[in-house]
Amino acid sequence: MSRNYRLLVKNAKQVVLICNNGEKFMTKHEILNLCVIENGSIVIGSDGLITAVGPAETIRDQFAGATFDKVIDATGMCVLPGLVDAHTHPVWAGDRVHEFAMKLAGASYMDVHRAGGGIHFTVEHTRAADPPELLSSLSSRLLRMQRAGTTLVECKSGYGLDLHTELKMLQVIEEARNTLPINISSTYCGAHAVPKGKTVEEATEDILQVQLPRLKEQMSAGTLRVDNIDVFCEEGVFDLSSTRRILQAGKDLGLNINFHGDELHPMNSAQLGAELGASAISHLEEVTDQGIAAMATARTAAVLLPTTAYILRLPQPRARDMLEAGVIVALGSDFNPNAYCCSMPIVMHLACVNMRMSMPEALAAATINAAYALGCSHTHGSLEVNKHGDLLVLNTTRWEHLIYQLGGHQELIRYVIIKGNIVVDNDKTLDL
């Protein structure tokens, strides 16, 4: 008896599975064996999950008599897993283009922060914005990321720094998750900065005694789904002791620990994260050798953000040292008013050029390893049976072009597919 399936993508020049043995992450040695099928096909079922992937002839024989809602002939094209952006701050109002000019003139991140700019500038505007305004701008940004190939994105709160605005931001993220096709991992980041007029201790107590208990209520009631907890562990922001208390409290609520660490100063954040069993730590421009070793042992992912180092003219994260030590290296765009980049292909390009990663390393970091950092690598990040049918079809015969052609992703990406549904179709046909 024939069955009906949602999608068949057939005869692709390359199908890049990333991995095919249920790996939850890939370290340097494993990435050398990136799994690629030449002349392959993929079938996505009516549930939006991958039913089969393999050589085109095998799939054709296996599904002879089956019907498909949609068939894509990918002859001469490449198929990749949808990209995963493991670190973004996409909910905010106002912009900080004026600060970009300040930074170009030589101001440091903390110079801007002390001048009343930075996070506090965005907090002021975000507190004043109503939810429909925030949802509209968030949706626009997420659709832009989706067009650039991102199919799973981490979204943080953190421009509220008070109970009302943090909940408002998380509710806006929840609304986006319920209305847009893109997959979202939601992060509570109430400890993004110390609010004006408060000490670190007062801010920490507010989070522990006021914000997290209310968040627990909303999660228990089913009105909010939050996946991760984040703290900006940095000099002049949250110290190691406060960071530990907040992250542990979040872990006790069932949240994954996924936080900012060792960005501007070596804070021993990496060692703390490893000790607490963190899923991931982001930034790490100033991580120590001891921190790298601790993360490798604990299987805590390093979410590296080459856009931030590039825009702020910071030292590049030590990707090569991390890879050589066996750390699970992931990538994120760090999309925010300070680092405005929606494109994971550009992030991968910067990772290769500035952080000296190979193209396979960058691709694994933007797929399976980024999914691992979000606790989602059992469902996302590779093209394996029973995972989400999230994939890209590239109008090129080699997948590397997505990284090689800086800024060329809009022309290269023919289709973006989420759970077997085409959400982006860049038809190259022009009516002249």
Helices and strands as residue ranges (DSSP letters): E 4-18, H 28-31, E 35-44, E 50-55, H 56-62, E 67-73, E 78-81, E 83-85, H 97-104, H 109-114, H 119-128, H 131-147, E 150-156, H 163-179, E 183-191, H 200-206, I 207-211, H 212-221, E 228-231, H 240-252, E 256-261, H 269-276, E 280-283, H 289-298, E 301-304, H 306-312, H 319-325, E 329-331, H 344-354, H 359-365, H 368-373, E 391-394, H 401-404, H 409-412, E 413-418, E 421-425
